[in-house]
Every structure is written in structure tokens, then in C-alpha cells.
């Protein structure tokens, strides 16, 4: 048996990069871009871990996975045991390994990041999840006895799923209410097939169902049920409905046919399965057409790359700042550029033009960067007289989302922030209504999958405390005093 590598030897190992499909092939295919690690690649990458006494990567993980432990097990070839470590804190590892911005979280806190070679934690998490699924490993079973308590979870996106996973394993009855016909929230309708295959999401949700989580689809809270009705039938409620109301440009011509919000565009393609060969495209035919996407985040990249795969002849991303200020993951920007997406920076639309109600073009204002705004990024400012007009056939607006007002409009007693999101105690997710908790994008505005999951887990812990307090109050209620 060979001697283990010293820390010095580990630091000399090169990071093992994931295999990707060829850009020319994937630009016209909805097949997954990243192909994952082989067993040998995973072991080599895991061997690079320095096994820090106080691993900063764990602190950088919003759901608190014991990263050092699972990586050590991967290096030793104990993949099943590694999966058990991950599942203690995350029941959606195949999803997180694919779409979480590890470079800004766990990998960003890795000590090797100082040399720009952090451990590929996300790739390893994905490898473990894919391995145990392909080998038929069972999910970690819920070990706690049934408590007789029930919790309603509104929304089956990452926040709701993470909250449900923790609560079901604590012995509570959990029902997740989803407005659409398929559970998964943004994981299903928002993220394209080439980044997150739908089969992966279905498999992870099936794991929650095996643990006892019940899903009720086509259930619109605010219409099918009210929040009060859910409160009356349960001991606590968690709201994780996300931020599904798209923001628009507020420029002339935005109502022309051919202008989509990214929400509508991606939802139509995802839920109506335009990514499958032979399926009709449930959006305007973009075959050979000119497409523009407004925005610089991951959703903008998703929309642009989706349009490319639907056969668009020319796809441009228009962003009002420079590439350095783009919030999208660097990997997504690189993939988009490799696939032929064109980027135009420091431009902002001022008007959309049309004929007979159809989009035909737009005018953009050229910008320059001024002083930083509230986000810390330099504020774009118009350059006087610098306008440009060009033709386009379809436009997708991907400049962010706000809270969907449907549920909130039926709950005036639920306190909100000045941005229209639900006001909560950040540490616990408690709202102004007793027994009602919230987390994810409905609280923070648009954020990442893993941050929403972290909020769901924090809320689950707080719900545990709430249920325990309720039991304590019931058990210690004083005996009535006789007159």
C-alpha cells in the first residue's frame, strides 16, 4: 500500500477539471454540458484536499455540509459513506453539485483558492450524488419517531424542499403545495435542461417522497387555499414561493409580440418540453432569427443559450455595465461565449420598435460607468447623444424578479419590506404571523439555489423550536383554580 501524500505533494497536484461537451456540438443540443467526473478523476481531485484542522469551506457552505469529511471518504473510495455525510445536511446534492456558485461560497473559502486552485467541491458533490443514484443506493431514512405534528410548505423550490427534508427527518408530517403541475419550482421551470436535467430533479424529489414528504400540485395558495386555511389544518407553515414576478424595462414597445420575460420564455421551454427532439416550440419560432437578451445574470445566460439551442441565427446579450460587473457565474459566461453568444456591454435599451404589433428592432443608449451604487457596482450613466438602432426579431428581458403578489395580497397581516418581500427575522425565518415562517427569494429577492436552501434549513430549525414550545405550553398549562 502506497504512503499517503504529504501536504506539499498535494499542493503540487493540478485541479482536475470536469469534462465538457464540445461547444459546437452543445450549441444545438439540450444535452447536459458538463459530463462529470470518472472515479479516477474524483479520487485525484479529492486527494488535493489539505485536510485543514478548521476547514473554512464548511463555514462557507450555506447548508453546512461537512465537506472535509466527505472529500476524505471520496479519496478513500468510500463513496456510499461520503453520500451519507452529504445527506445529513443536503438531500439535493446532485442539484447543488450542478448549479450552486461554489466559487463564491465553499470553494471561495478553500485555502487553496489563494493560489486560484481551490478543491472542486461542487464537482465532487455531483460525482458522489450521481454515483449513488446510478448504483441504486437508498436515501438516508428518516430515523425520528412520528411527532404527530404537521407542517405545510408553500412552494416546492429549493427553499421549500430543503425545509421539507429537515422536517420529515425530524418526524413531522410534511405537505408541500406547488402551484404548477410539477414539483421543483425554479429547478424545473427556470433552469434549462442542459444545465440541470429534469430527471435529476425528479430523482431528488422522489427521494423526499420516499422519506414521507407529500406533494400536492396545482395548488395555488391564495386561490386554491388561503394561508389561514393552511394554518388551521397544520401546526406551522413555511412560505418558500420564490420571486416569480418579472421586472420589465419600462420602455416604449415592451408590449410588442416577440418580447418575453425570461420567466415566461424559460418556463414555456422547460415545462412544455421544447428541449425534446420533435416537440413543437411553445414560443415564437426563432429558427434563423435575431434574438437579444437584456441582463447579465445567470438567467440571462440561460435564456440566451436556450435561444441558441432553439435554432436562433444570432443571439446577443445586452448588458448596461461591463463584463467585470456581471453577476452571472464565470463558467456560464464562458460557456455562452464558446457557444457563439455575442456580448454587447455598456448599452441600455431606450425603445423597442415594431410593425403590425410585432417586434422588429430596438434602440439602445450607450453607457459609461460612474460611481458605485448600493450594490457596490459602478452605476451606469448615459453618454449624451450616443444612440444606436438595430433590427431584432425576439427579445427576452432578464433583469430580475420581484415577489409574486398573489399570496401576499390575501394576507394583509403578513408584514412586508419596502421592496415587497416578506419581512422575517433573518436568523430564524419567523414572520409577523405566529407559526408562519418564510425563506428564499420571497424574503431576499432573486438569489441562488443554495442560499435559498440555507434559508429553508434555518427555518426548519426554527419551526422545530416553535413546535417544541407549543408542546411545552400544552403540557405545562396550569390546572384551573376552583372558585
C-alpha positions as CSV (number, residue, x, y, z in Angstrom):
1,X,0.0,0.0,0.0
2,X,1.4,3.4,-1.0
3,X,2.2,6.1,1.5
4,X,-0.3,9.0,1.7
5,X,0.8,12.2,0.0
6,X,2.2,15.0,2.1
7,X,0.6,18.4,2.1
8,X,3.4,19.7,-0.1
9,X,2.8,16.9,-2.6
10,X,-0.9,17.6,-2.6
11,X,-0.4,21.3,-3.3
12,X,1.5,20.4,-6.4
13,X,-1.4,18.4,-7.9
14,X,-3.3,20.1,-10.6
15,X,-7.0,20.7,-10.2
16,X,-9.0,18.1,-12.1
17,X,-11.3,19.9,-14.5
18,X,-14.6,18.4,-15.5
19,X,-15.2,17.0,-19.0
20,X,-17.5,19.2,-21.1
21,X,-19.2,18.6,-24.4
22,X,-17.7,20.3,-27.4
23,X,-19.1,23.8,-27.9
24,X,-20.0,23.2,-31.5
25,X,-22.0,20.1,-30.5
26,X,-23.7,21.5,-27.5
27,X,-24.8,24.8,-29.1
28,X,-27.5,23.0,-30.9
29,X,-28.2,20.4,-28.2
30,X,-30.1,20.4,-24.9
31,X,-28.0,17.5,-23.6
32,X,-26.1,18.3,-20.4
33,X,-22.9,20.4,-21.0
34,X,-20.8,19.2,-18.0
35,X,-20.3,15.4,-18.1
36,X,-19.0,14.8,-14.6
37,X,-16.0,13.0,-13.1
38,X,-14.9,9.4,-13.5
39,X,-14.0,7.5,-10.4
40,X,-10.3,8.1,-11.0
41,X,-10.8,11.8,-11.6
42,X,-12.8,12.2,-8.4
43,X,-10.2,10.4,-6.3
44,X,-7.4,12.5,-7.8
45,X,-9.2,15.7,-7.0
46,X,-10.2,14.6,-3.5
47,X,-6.5,13.8,-2.8
48,X,-5.7,17.5,-3.3
49,X,-7.6,18.4,0.0
50,X,-5.2,19.6,2.7
51,X,-7.5,18.3,5.5
52,X,-7.4,21.6,7.3
53,X,-7.9,21.4,11.1
54,X,-10.5,24.1,10.9
55,X,-12.0,23.8,7.4
56,X,-13.2,27.2,6.2
57,X,-15.1,25.5,3.3
58,X,-17.6,24.2,5.8
59,X,-18.3,27.7,7.1
60,X,-18.7,28.9,3.5
61,X,-21.4,26.3,2.7
62,X,-24.9,27.8,3.3
63,X,-26.3,24.4,4.4
64,X,-23.2,23.4,6.4
65,X,-22.2,20.2,4.7
66,X,-19.2,18.6,6.4
67,X,-17.1,19.0,3.3
68,X,-13.8,17.9,4.7
69,X,-15.3,14.6,5.8
70,X,-17.0,13.7,2.6
71,X,-13.9,14.6,0.5
72,X,-11.7,12.4,2.7
73,X,-14.1,9.5,2.1
74,X,-14.1,10.1,-1.7
75,X,-10.3,9.9,-1.6
76,X,-10.5,6.6,0.3
77,X,-13.0,5.3,-2.3
78,X,-15.9,5.2,0.3
79,X,-18.5,6.8,-1.9
80,X,-21.6,5.4,-0.1
81,X,-20.2,6.8,3.2
82,X,-19.5,10.1,1.5
83,X,-23.1,10.3,0.4
84,X,-24.3,9.7,3.9
85,X,-22.2,12.6,5.2
86,X,-23.6,14.9,2.5
87,X,-27.2,13.8,3.0
88,X,-27.1,14.7,6.7
89,X,-27.2,18.3,5.6
90,X,-28.3,18.3,2.0
91,X,-30.9,16.0,0.4
92,X,-30.4,17.6,-3.1
93,X,-26.7,17.1,-3.8
94,X,-27.0,16.3,-7.5
95,X,-28.8,19.6,-8.0
96,X,-26.4,21.6,-5.8
97,X,-23.3,20.0,-7.4
98,X,-24.6,21.3,-10.8
99,X,-26.0,24.8,-10.2
100,X,-24.6,26.2,-7.0
101,X,-22.0,29.0,-7.3
102,X,-19.3,27.1,-5.3
103,X,-16.7,29.5,-6.5
104,X,-18.2,32.3,-4.3
105,X,-19.0,30.0,-1.3
106,X,-17.3,26.8,-0.2
107,X,-14.6,26.9,-2.9
108,X,-14.1,30.6,-2.4
109,X,-13.2,29.9,1.2
110,X,-10.8,27.0,0.4
111,X,-7.3,27.8,1.5
112,X,-6.1,26.7,-1.9
113,X,-8.1,29.4,-3.5
114,X,-5.3,31.8,-2.7
115,X,-3.4,30.2,-5.5
116,X,-6.6,30.1,-7.6
117,X,-6.7,26.3,-7.4
118,X,-9.5,25.5,-4.8
119,X,-10.7,22.0,-4.4
120,X,-13.5,21.3,-6.9
121,X,-16.0,20.7,-4.1
122,X,-19.1,21.1,-6.4
123,X,-17.7,18.6,-8.9
124,X,-17.1,16.1,-6.1
125,X,-20.5,16.6,-4.6
126,X,-22.0,15.9,-8.0
127,X,-19.9,12.8,-8.5
128,X,-21.0,11.3,-5.2
129,X,-24.7,12.1,-5.9
130,X,-24.5,10.7,-9.4
131,X,-22.6,7.6,-8.3
132,X,-25.0,6.5,-5.6
133,X,-28.0,7.2,-7.8
134,X,-26.6,5.1,-10.6
135,X,-25.7,2.3,-8.2
136,X,-29.2,2.3,-6.6
137,X,-28.2,3.4,-3.1
138,X,-31.1,4.3,-0.9
139,X,-31.6,7.7,0.6
140,X,-30.9,8.2,4.3
141,X,-34.0,7.1,6.1
142,X,-35.9,9.3,8.5
143,X,-34.9,7.9,11.9
144,X,-37.1,10.0,14.2
145,X,-40.3,8.8,15.6
146,X,-43.5,10.4,14.3
147,X,-44.4,13.5,16.4
148,X,-48.0,13.9,15.3
149,X,-47.2,17.5,14.2
150,X,-47.8,18.7,10.7
151,X,-46.2,21.4,8.6
152,X,-47.5,22.9,5.4
153,X,-44.8,24.2,2.9
154,X,-45.9,26.6,0.2
155,X,-43.6,26.3,-2.8
156,X,-41.5,23.3,-4.0
157,X,-38.4,25.2,-5.0
158,X,-35.0,24.8,-3.2
159,X,-36.1,26.6,0.0
160,X,-39.3,24.5,0.4
161,X,-37.5,21.3,-0.5
162,X,-34.7,21.9,2.0
163,X,-37.1,22.8,4.7
164,X,-39.2,19.7,3.9
165,X,-36.2,17.4,4.1
166,X,-35.2,18.5,7.5
167,X,-38.7,18.4,9.0
168,X,-39.6,15.0,7.6
169,X,-36.4,13.6,9.1
170,X,-37.4,15.0,12.5
171,X,-40.6,13.0,12.5
172,X,-43.2,15.7,11.4
173,X,-45.8,15.3,8.7
174,X,-44.9,17.5,5.8
175,X,-47.1,18.5,2.8
176,X,-45.6,20.7,0.0
177,X,-48.0,22.8,-2.0
178,X,-47.0,23.6,-5.6
179,X,-48.9,25.9,-7.9
180,X,-47.7,24.3,-11.1
181,X,-48.4,20.8,-12.3
182,X,-44.9,19.5,-11.5
183,X,-42.9,19.9,-8.3
184,X,-39.5,21.5,-8.3
185,X,-40.1,25.2,-8.6
186,X,-37.4,27.1,-10.3
187,X,-35.3,23.9,-10.5
188,X,-37.8,22.6,-13.1
189,X,-39.2,25.7,-14.8
190,X,-36.3,28.1,-14.6
191,X,-33.1,26.2,-15.2
192,X,-32.5,24.8,-18.6
193,X,-32.1,21.1,-19.4
194,X,-28.5,21.5,-20.5
195,X,-27.5,22.8,-17.0
196,X,-29.9,20.7,-14.8
197,X,-31.6,17.7,-16.4
198,X,-35.2,17.3,-15.3
199,X,-34.5,13.6,-14.5
200,X,-32.0,14.7,-11.8
201,X,-34.6,17.0,-10.2
202,X,-37.3,14.2,-10.3
203,X,-34.9,11.7,-8.7
204,X,-34.1,14.0,-5.8
205,X,-37.8,14.9,-5.3
206,X,-38.6,11.1,-5.4
207,X,-36.1,10.7,-2.6
208,X,-38.0,13.1,-0.4
209,X,-41.2,11.3,-1.3
210,X,-39.6,8.0,-0.1
211,X,-38.9,9.7,3.2
212,X,-42.6,10.6,3.5
213,X,-42.9,14.1,2.1
214,X,-46.3,14.6,0.4
215,X,-46.6,16.9,-2.7
216,X,-49.8,18.5,-3.8
217,X,-49.5,20.1,-7.2
218,X,-51.9,22.5,-9.0
219,X,-52.4,24.1,-5.5
220,X,-52.3,27.9,-5.7
221,X,-52.1,29.3,-2.2
222,X,-54.1,32.5,-2.3
223,X,-56.7,30.8,-4.6
224,X,-57.0,27.1,-4.1
225,X,-56.2,27.5,-0.4
226,X,-55.7,30.5,1.8
227,X,-52.9,30.9,4.3
228,X,-55.4,30.9,7.1
229,X,-56.8,27.6,5.9
230,X,-53.4,26.0,5.9
231,X,-52.7,27.4,9.3
232,X,-56.0,26.0,10.6
233,X,-55.0,22.5,9.4
234,X,-51.4,22.5,10.4
235,X,-49.1,23.3,13.3
236,X,-46.8,25.6,11.3
237,X,-46.4,26.9,7.7
238,X,-43.3,27.7,5.7
239,X,-43.6,30.1,2.7
240,X,-41.0,29.5,0.0
241,X,-42.7,30.7,-3.1
242,X,-39.7,32.5,-4.6
243,X,-39.7,35.7,-6.5
244,X,-41.7,34.9,-9.6
245,X,-42.8,38.3,-10.7
246,X,-40.6,39.5,-13.6
247,X,-39.2,43.1,-13.7
248,X,-39.5,44.8,-17.1
249,X,-37.6,47.6,-18.9
250,X,-40.4,50.2,-18.7
251,X,-39.6,51.5,-22.2
252,X,-41.9,52.1,-25.2
253,X,-42.7,49.0,-27.2
254,X,-42.3,46.5,-24.4
255,X,-45.8,45.1,-25.1
256,X,-44.9,44.1,-28.7
257,X,-45.4,40.5,-29.7
258,X,-41.9,38.9,-29.6
259,X,-40.9,40.4,-26.2
260,X,-40.8,37.9,-23.4
261,X,-39.8,38.0,-19.7
262,X,-37.2,35.4,-19.0
263,X,-39.6,33.7,-16.7
264,X,-42.2,33.1,-19.4
265,X,-39.6,32.2,-22.0
266,X,-37.8,29.6,-19.9
267,X,-41.0,28.2,-18.3
268,X,-42.5,27.6,-21.7
269,X,-39.4,25.8,-23.0
270,X,-39.0,23.8,-19.8
271,X,-42.5,22.8,-18.8
272,X,-43.7,22.3,-22.4
273,X,-40.5,20.3,-23.1
274,X,-39.3,22.2,-26.2
275,X,-35.9,20.8,-25.4
276,X,-37.0,17.3,-26.6
277,X,-36.4,16.5,-30.3
278,X,-39.6,16.6,-32.3
279,X,-41.5,18.8,-29.9
280,X,-43.1,22.0,-31.2
281,X,-41.5,25.1,-29.8
282,X,-44.0,26.8,-27.5
283,X,-42.5,30.3,-28.1
284,X,-42.2,32.3,-31.4
285,X,-40.2,30.4,-33.9
286,X,-36.6,31.6,-33.6
287,X,-35.1,29.4,-36.3
288,X,-32.6,31.6,-38.0
289,X,-33.9,34.7,-36.3
290,X,-32.2,37.6,-34.4
291,X,-32.6,37.4,-30.6
292,X,-31.5,39.8,-27.9
293,X,-31.4,39.2,-24.2
294,X,-31.3,42.0,-21.7
295,X,-29.4,41.3,-18.4
296,X,-26.2,40.0,-17.0
297,X,-27.1,37.3,-14.6
298,X,-27.4,33.5,-14.8
299,X,-31.0,33.8,-16.0
300,X,-29.8,35.9,-18.9
301,X,-27.2,33.3,-19.8
302,X,-29.8,30.6,-19.6
303,X,-32.2,32.5,-21.9
304,X,-29.5,33.3,-24.4
305,X,-28.2,29.7,-24.6
306,X,-31.7,28.3,-24.8
307,X,-32.5,30.6,-27.8
308,X,-29.3,29.4,-29.4
309,X,-30.3,25.8,-29.0
310,X,-33.8,26.5,-30.4
311,X,-32.0,27.5,-33.7
312,X,-31.6,31.3,-33.5
313,X,-29.3,32.7,-36.1
314,X,-27.9,35.5,-34.0
315,X,-28.1,35.8,-30.2
316,X,-26.8,38.9,-28.3
317,X,-26.7,39.6,-24.6
318,X,-27.1,43.3,-23.9
319,X,-25.8,44.5,-20.5
320,X,-25.6,48.0,-19.2
321,X,-22.3,47.5,-17.3
322,X,-19.1,45.8,-18.3
323,X,-18.3,42.1,-18.1
324,X,-16.5,42.6,-14.8
325,X,-19.8,43.7,-13.1
326,X,-21.9,40.8,-14.5
327,X,-23.4,38.7,-11.6
328,X,-23.5,35.6,-13.8
329,X,-21.2,32.7,-12.9
330,X,-17.9,32.9,-14.9
331,X,-18.4,29.4,-16.1
332,X,-21.8,30.3,-17.6
333,X,-20.4,33.3,-19.4
334,X,-17.5,31.2,-20.7
335,X,-19.9,28.5,-21.9
336,X,-22.2,31.1,-23.6
337,X,-19.3,32.7,-25.4
338,X,-17.9,29.4,-26.5
339,X,-21.3,28.5,-28.0
340,X,-21.4,31.7,-30.1
341,X,-23.4,34.1,-27.9
342,X,-22.4,37.7,-28.7
343,X,-22.0,40.2,-25.8
344,X,-22.6,43.9,-26.1
345,X,-21.6,45.8,-22.9
346,X,-22.4,49.3,-21.7
347,X,-25.7,49.6,-23.6
348,X,-29.2,50.1,-22.3
349,X,-32.5,49.8,-24.3
350,X,-34.5,53.0,-24.7
351,X,-37.2,51.8,-27.1
352,X,-38.4,48.7,-28.8
353,X,-39.8,49.1,-32.3
354,X,-42.4,47.1,-34.2
355,X,-44.6,46.8,-37.2
356,X,-48.2,45.5,-37.1
357,X,-47.7,44.7,-33.4
358,X,-44.6,42.6,-34.0
359,X,-41.1,43.4,-32.6
360,X,-38.7,44.4,-35.4
361,X,-35.9,46.3,-33.7
362,X,-34.7,48.4,-30.8
363,X,-32.7,51.5,-29.9
364,X,-30.0,51.4,-27.2
365,X,-28.3,54.1,-25.3
366,X,-24.5,53.8,-24.9
367,X,-23.4,54.0,-21.3
368,X,-20.3,54.6,-19.2
369,X,-19.6,53.7,-15.6
370,X,-19.8,56.3,-12.8
371,X,-19.7,56.0,-9.0
372,X,-20.7,52.7,-7.2
373,X,-24.3,52.2,-6.4
374,X,-25.9,50.4,-3.4
375,X,-24.8,47.0,-4.8
376,X,-21.2,48.2,-4.8
377,X,-21.0,48.1,-8.6
378,X,-20.3,51.2,-10.6
379,X,-23.5,52.9,-11.7
380,X,-24.0,53.1,-15.5
381,X,-24.7,56.6,-16.8
382,X,-25.8,57.5,-20.4
383,X,-23.4,59.1,-22.8
384,X,-25.3,62.1,-24.3
385,X,-26.2,61.7,-27.9
386,X,-24.8,58.1,-28.2
387,X,-27.7,56.1,-29.5
388,X,-27.8,53.0,-31.8
389,X,-30.6,51.3,-33.5
390,X,-30.6,47.7,-34.9
391,X,-33.0,45.0,-36.0
392,X,-34.2,42.1,-33.9
393,X,-37.0,39.5,-34.0
394,X,-37.3,38.4,-30.4
395,X,-36.3,39.9,-27.1
396,X,-36.0,38.3,-23.6
397,X,-36.0,40.6,-20.5
398,X,-33.8,39.0,-17.8
399,X,-33.2,41.9,-15.4
400,X,-34.5,40.4,-12.2
401,X,-37.7,39.4,-10.4
402,X,-39.9,40.7,-7.5
403,X,-42.2,38.9,-5.1
404,X,-45.4,37.4,-6.7
405,X,-48.3,39.4,-5.1
406,X,-50.9,36.7,-5.3
407,X,-50.3,35.0,-1.9
408,X,-49.3,38.3,-0.2
409,X,-52.4,40.1,-1.4
410,X,-54.6,37.7,0.6
411,X,-52.5,38.1,3.8
412,X,-52.5,41.8,4.7
413,X,-51.4,40.9,8.3
414,X,-48.1,39.5,6.9
415,X,-45.6,42.2,7.3
416,X,-43.6,43.2,4.2
417,X,-40.4,45.1,3.5
418,X,-40.3,48.3,1.4
419,X,-39.3,46.0,-1.6
420,X,-42.5,44.0,-1.2
421,X,-40.7,40.9,0.1
422,X,-41.8,39.2,3.3
423,X,-40.2,40.6,6.5
424,X,-38.6,37.9,8.6
425,X,-36.1,37.5,11.4
426,X,-33.0,36.7,9.4
427,X,-31.7,34.1,11.9
428,X,-35.0,32.2,12.2
429,X,-37.2,32.9,9.3
430,X,-40.1,33.9,11.6
431,X,-42.6,36.3,10.1
432,X,-45.0,38.7,11.8
433,X,-47.7,35.9,12.0
434,X,-47.2,33.3,14.7
435,X,-46.4,29.9,13.3
436,X,-45.7,31.2,9.9
437,X,-42.1,31.2,8.6
438,X,-40.6,32.2,5.2
439,X,-37.3,31.9,3.4
440,X,-35.6,32.1,0.0
441,X,-36.2,34.6,-2.8
442,X,-39.6,35.7,-1.3
443,X,-37.5,37.1,1.5
444,X,-34.2,38.1,-0.1
445,X,-35.3,38.8,-3.7
446,X,-33.6,36.8,-6.5
447,X,-30.6,34.8,-5.2
448,X,-29.1,31.4,-5.6
449,X,-30.4,27.9,-5.1
450,X,-28.0,27.1,-2.2
451,X,-28.8,30.3,-0.4
452,X,-32.5,29.5,-0.6
453,X,-31.8,26.0,0.7
454,X,-29.8,27.5,3.6
455,X,-32.8,29.7,4.4
456,X,-35.1,26.7,4.3
457,X,-32.9,24.8,6.7
458,X,-32.7,27.7,9.1
459,X,-36.4,28.0,9.1
460,X,-36.8,24.2,9.7
461,X,-34.7,24.6,12.8
462,X,-36.8,27.5,14.0
463,X,-40.0,25.5,13.2
464,X,-38.7,22.7,15.4
465,X,-38.3,25.2,18.2
466,X,-41.8,26.6,17.6
467,X,-43.4,23.1,17.7
468,X,-41.4,22.2,20.8
469,X,-42.5,25.4,22.6
470,X,-46.1,24.7,21.6
471,X,-45.9,21.2,23.1
472,X,-44.3,22.6,26.3
473,X,-47.0,25.2,26.7
474,X,-49.7,22.5,26.3
475,X,-48.0,20.2,28.8
476,X,-47.5,22.9,31.4
477,X,-50.9,24.6,31.2
478,X,-51.9,25.3,34.8
479,X,-54.8,23.5,36.4
480,X,-58.0,25.7,36.7
481,X,-58.4,27.1,40.2
482,X,-61.8,26.4,41.8
483,X,-63.8,29.4,43.0
